[in-house]
Amino acid sequence: MTGSGTRSPLRVGLVGYGLAGSVFHAPLITATEGLALDTVVTSNPERQKQARAEFPDVRFAASPDELWERADELDLVVIASPNKTHVPIATAALKAGLPVVVDKPLAGTATEARDLAALAEERGLLLSVFQNRRWDNDFLTLQKLIADGGLGDVQRFESRFERWRPLLKGGWRESGDPQEIGGLLYDLGSHLVDQALTLFGPVARVYAEADVRRPGAETDDDTFIALTHTNGVRSHLYVSATAAQLGPRFRVLGSTAGYVKYGLDPQEADLREGRRPGGTGSGAWGVEPEELWGRRGAGESPLTGGGLPVETVPGDYPAYYAAIAEALRDGTPPPVTADEAAAALDVLEAARRSAHEGITVEVAV
């Protein structure tokens, strides 16, 4: 592995080249100074062709086992394969002596996540979880508003990832097999719970409703989660593929003002369309036009122009891998820890139980 005293790029093996690998991880890794995409693990010829077209120098492996055989040639493994493979592949990577980044969710249970964290600590290796939505433009803006006291004491946090996708797309994410760890609760819900915990800390109680709405669907596609944080803040989180009218991304109510923000951060759409951080012709990365800024006020309706516009802080997905590179080089803490991922999984497990049993679940803090 590359020594900490050299400035040669850290070599990254990427496991999986589906949506997560091709749209998010590969472009962000290659846009990060000090990281180099060395190997992509996929046995799919079309995905190999796709990766080769954008990254001509990349090598390929048909299975993760090929990475462990040459672990001394790599400095980091990124796991962007289906959810059910996260734990076994991360375990194998750590046992091979390689630092690991895992796409969310880290595992299917908090126990598995903590076991992985313990293994990483035992081996003295980095283990982090890709929670890119901490670097969404609206989330960064809200963090700043709260830190600056712009809302007073936050009392209620409403957060939505809603989509209108009445037809099933198929694939493991929509599978009803519990082994696949599919459904919106563990997909988009992982983001919303992580954001709520990052903003407002631990949770004491969880109530959830999870429904299967679309014909032929096998797992939750319309889910609501209510969290009571130990500090008294209440978070109401909505994830849906069946929202015929989209609500605000954030509606945050404080003791002196509220903040309402519509629309999604542009970074995912830009990545899907082939635009890259630092590329030419795409404008400043993560910057949102003024007409999409959220509004802050008290007693007014933002839909009729009430309140004051709040300039949206630019989104910054590249910051995640920049922090990973720094952690590997200098030993700084990773940007997202496995323990944080385990805490989010505590909440997701409680939400799943709540929805199944129709009860409010107490969470041990």
C-alpha positions in Angstrom: 0.0 0.0 0.0 1.1 3.6 -0.6 3.0 5.0 2.4 1.7 8.0 4.2 4.9 9.9 3.4 4.4 9.9 -0.3 2.1 12.1 -2.4 1.4 9.6 -5.1 -2.3 9.0 -5.6 -4.1 6.6 -3.4 -5.3 3.7 -5.5 -9.0 2.8 -5.2 -10.8 -0.4 -6.0 -14.6 0.1 -6.7 -16.9 -2.9 -6.2 -20.0 -2.5 -8.4 -20.7 -0.3 -11.4 -24.5 0.0 -11.3 -26.3 3.3 -10.4 -24.2 4.0 -7.2 -20.9 3.0 -8.7 -21.2 4.7 -12.1 -23.2 7.8 -11.2 -21.8 8.7 -7.8 -18.6 6.9 -6.7 -16.5 6.7 -9.9 -16.9 10.3 -10.9 -16.4 11.7 -7.4 -13.3 9.5 -6.8 -11.7 10.6 -10.0 -12.5 14.3 -9.3 -10.7 14.1 -5.9 -7.1 15.2 -5.8 -5.0 12.5 -4.3 -7.3 9.6 -5.4 -7.0 7.4 -8.5 -9.6 4.9 -9.7 -7.5 1.8 -10.2 -9.9 -1.1 -10.6 -13.6 -1.6 -11.1 -15.1 -4.9 -10.1 -17.9 -6.0 -12.4 -18.4 -9.0 -14.6 -21.0 -7.3 -16.8 -19.5 -6.6 -20.3 -21.8 -3.6 -20.9 -20.8 -2.0 -17.6 -17.1 -2.6 -18.3 -17.6 -0.9 -21.7 -19.3 2.0 -20.0 -16.5 2.4 -17.4 -13.7 2.1 -20.0 -15.3 4.8 -22.1 -15.1 7.3 -19.2 -12.0 6.0 -17.5 -9.7 4.6 -20.2 -6.9 3.5 -17.8 -9.1 1.6 -15.3 -8.5 -2.1 -14.7 -11.3 -4.6 -14.2 -11.9 -7.5 -11.9 -14.7 -10.1 -12.2 -15.1 -10.5 -8.5 -14.0 -8.9 -5.2 -11.8 -11.9 -4.5 -9.4 -10.7 -7.2 -8.9 -7.5 -5.2 -7.9 -9.3 -2.1 -5.3 -11.3 -4.1 -3.5 -8.0 -4.8 -4.4 -6.0 -1.8 -0.9 -4.5 -1.6 -1.6 -2.7 -4.9 -4.6 -0.8 -3.4 -5.2 1.8 -0.7 -9.0 1.9 -0.5 -11.9 -0.3 -1.4 -15.3 1.3 -2.1 -18.3 -1.0 -2.0 -21.2 0.1 -4.3 -22.7 -3.3 -4.8 -26.3 -4.4 -3.8 -27.1 -3.9 -0.2 -27.1 -7.6 0.8 -23.4 -7.8 -0.2 -22.2 -4.8 1.9 -21.4 -6.8 5.1 -19.6 -9.8 3.5 -17.5 -7.7 1.1 -16.6 -5.1 3.7 -15.6 -7.9 6.1 -13.4 -9.5 3.5 -11.8 -6.2 2.6 -11.0 -5.4 6.2 -9.5 -8.8 6.7 -7.4 -8.3 3.6 -6.0 -5.2 5.3 -7.8 -2.6 3.2 -9.6 0.6 4.3 -13.3 0.6 3.2 -16.0 3.0 2.2 -19.5 1.4 2.0 -22.5 2.9 0.3 -25.4 3.4 2.6 -26.9 1.4 4.3 -23.7 0.0 5.8 -25.6 -3.2 6.9 -29.1 -4.6 7.4 -28.9 -4.3 11.2 -27.1 -2.1 13.7 -25.5 -5.2 15.2 -23.8 -6.1 11.9 -22.7 -2.4 11.6 -21.1 -2.4 15.0 -19.4 -5.7 14.3 -17.9 -4.2 11.2 -16.8 -1.1 13.2 -15.2 -3.4 15.8 -13.3 -5.3 13.1 -12.1 -2.1 11.5 -10.9 -0.8 14.9 -9.2 -4.1 15.6 -7.3 -3.9 12.3 -6.6 -0.2 12.6 -8.4 0.6 9.3 -10.7 3.3 8.1 -14.4 2.3 7.7 -16.7 5.0 6.5 -20.2 5.2 5.0 -21.1 7.2 1.9 -23.8 9.6 3.2 -23.5 12.1 0.4 -26.8 13.9 1.4 -24.9 15.6 4.2 -23.4 17.7 1.4 -26.7 18.5 -0.3 -27.1 22.3 -0.8 -30.3 22.5 1.2 -28.9 20.5 4.1 -25.7 22.7 4.2 -28.0 25.8 4.1 -30.1 24.5 7.0 -27.1 23.6 9.1 -25.8 27.2 8.6 -29.2 28.7 9.5 -29.5 26.7 12.7 -25.9 27.4 13.7 -26.4 31.2 13.1 -29.6 31.2 15.2 -31.7 32.1 12.3 -34.6 30.0 13.4 -34.3 30.3 17.1 -34.8 26.9 18.8 -35.9 24.3 16.3 -39.1 22.6 17.4 -40.1 20.6 14.3 -38.2 19.3 11.3 -40.0 18.0 8.2 -38.0 16.4 5.5 -39.1 14.7 2.3 -37.7 12.6 -0.5 -40.8 12.2 -2.6 -41.1 11.0 -6.2 -43.8 10.2 -8.6 -42.9 6.8 -10.0 -46.2 4.9 -10.4 -44.7 2.1 -12.4 -42.2 -0.4 -10.9 -38.7 -0.3 -12.3 -37.8 -3.8 -11.0 -34.5 -5.0 -9.5 -33.3 -5.8 -6.0 -34.3 -2.4 -4.6 -38.0 -3.3 -5.1 -37.7 -6.9 -4.1 -39.7 -8.2 -1.2 -36.9 -10.6 -0.1 -35.7 -9.4 3.3 -32.2 -10.6 2.4 -32.0 -7.9 -0.3 -32.6 -5.0 2.2 -34.7 -3.2 -0.4 -37.6 -0.8 0.0 -37.6 3.0 0.6 -37.1 2.8 4.4 -33.6 1.6 4.0 -32.9 3.4 0.7 -34.0 7.1 0.9 -34.9 6.6 4.6 -31.2 6.0 5.4 -30.5 9.6 4.1 -33.3 11.3 6.0 -32.6 9.6 9.3 -28.9 10.3 9.0 -29.6 14.0 8.3 -32.0 14.2 11.3 -29.5 12.6 13.6 -26.7 14.9 12.3 -28.8 18.0 13.0 -30.6 17.1 16.2 -28.8 14.2 17.8 -30.0 10.9 19.4 -33.6 9.7 19.2 -35.7 8.4 22.2 -38.9 7.3 20.3 -39.8 6.2 16.8 -43.2 5.8 15.2 -43.5 4.7 11.5 -46.0 3.9 8.8 -44.9 1.8 5.8 -47.2 1.0 2.9 -46.9 -0.9 -0.3 -49.0 1.2 -2.7 -48.2 0.3 -6.3 -49.7 -2.8 -8.0 -47.2 -5.6 -8.0 -44.9 -3.9 -5.5 -43.3 -6.2 -2.9 -41.8 -3.8 -0.4 -42.5 -0.3 1.1 -42.8 2.5 -1.4 -44.6 5.1 0.8 -43.3 5.5 4.3 -43.5 8.0 7.1 -41.2 8.2 10.2 -41.8 10.3 13.3 -38.8 10.7 15.6 -38.7 12.3 19.0 -35.1 13.4 19.7 -33.8 13.4 23.2 -33.5 17.2 23.1 -37.2 17.5 22.4 -37.1 18.2 18.6 -39.6 16.2 16.5 -38.6 15.1 13.1 -41.2 14.0 10.5 -39.6 12.2 7.6 -41.4 11.2 4.4 -40.1 8.9 1.7 -42.4 8.0 -1.2 -42.4 6.8 -4.8 -46.1 7.5 -5.1 -46.4 11.2 -4.4 -48.5 12.7 -7.2 -47.8 16.2 -5.8 -44.4 16.9 -4.2 -44.2 18.6 -0.8 -41.3 20.8 0.3 -37.9 19.2 0.6 -37.6 20.9 4.1 -40.1 22.7 6.3 -38.4 23.6 9.6 -40.2 25.4 12.4 -38.3 27.2 15.1 -39.2 29.5 18.0 -38.5 32.7 16.0 -38.8 31.7 12.4 -39.4 28.9 9.9 -37.6 27.8 6.7 -39.2 26.2 3.7 -37.3 24.8 0.8 -38.6 23.1 -2.4 -36.7 21.1 -5.0 -33.7 18.8 -4.9 -30.0 19.5 -4.8 -28.8 19.6 -8.5 -25.7 17.4 -8.0 -27.3 14.0 -8.6 -29.0 15.3 -11.8 -25.7 16.8 -13.0 -23.8 13.5 -12.3 -26.5 11.5 -14.1 -26.2 13.8 -17.2 -22.4 13.4 -17.3 -21.4 16.7 -15.8 -18.4 16.4 -13.4 -17.0 18.5 -10.6 -14.3 20.8 -11.9 -15.4 20.1 -15.5 -15.7 22.8 -18.1 -18.9 24.2 -19.5 -21.1 23.2 -16.5 -20.9 26.3 -14.4 -19.9 26.3 -10.7 -20.5 22.9 -9.2 -23.5 22.6 -6.9 -24.8 26.2 -7.3 -28.5 26.7 -7.4 -30.4 29.5 -9.3 -31.9 32.2 -7.1 -35.4 31.3 -8.0 -35.0 28.0 -6.2 -33.7 29.4 -2.9 -35.7 28.6 0.2 -37.4 31.3 2.3 -37.3 32.2 6.0 -40.0 34.0 7.9 -42.7 34.0 10.5 -46.4 34.0 9.8 -46.0 34.3 6.0 -46.6 31.8 3.2 -43.5 31.2 1.0 -45.9 30.1 -1.8 -47.1 33.7 -2.1 -43.6 35.2 -1.8 -43.7 35.7 2.0 -40.6 35.7 4.1 -37.1 36.4 3.0 -35.1 34.4 0.4 -32.2 32.5 1.9 -29.2 32.0 -0.5 -28.6 28.3 -0.9 -25.1 27.2 0.1 -23.6 25.3 -2.9 -23.8 21.5 -2.6 -20.5 19.8 -2.2 -20.5 16.0 -2.8 -16.7 16.1 -3.6 -16.1 17.1 0.0 -16.8 13.5 1.1 -14.0 11.9 -0.8 -11.6 14.8 -0.1 -12.1 14.1 3.6 -11.6 10.4 2.9 -8.3 11.1 1.2 -7.3 13.3 4.2 -8.2 10.6 6.7 -6.1 8.0 4.8 -3.1 10.3 4.5 -3.2 12.1 7.8 -5.2 10.0 10.2 -8.0 12.5 10.6 -11.5 11.2 11.5 -13.6 10.0 8.5 -16.4 12.3 7.4 -19.0 9.6 8.3 -18.3 6.9 10.9 -19.5 3.4 11.2 -20.8 4.2 14.6 -23.0 7.0 13.1 -24.3 4.5 10.6 -25.1 2.0 13.3 -27.1 4.7 15.2 -29.1 5.4 12.1 -29.7 1.7 11.7 -31.0 1.6 15.3 -33.7 4.1 14.2 -34.4 2.3 10.9 -34.9 -1.0 12.7 -37.2 0.7 15.2 -39.1 2.2 12.4 -39.6 -1.2 10.7 -40.8 -2.7 13.9 -43.1 0.2 14.6 -44.7 0.0 11.1 -45.1 -3.8 11.4 -46.6 -3.8 14.9 -48.4 -0.5 14.9 -46.6 0.7 18.0 -44.2 3.5 19.1 -40.8 2.0 19.8 -38.4 3.3 22.5 -34.8 3.5 21.4 -32.0 2.9 23.8 -29.7 5.9 23.9 
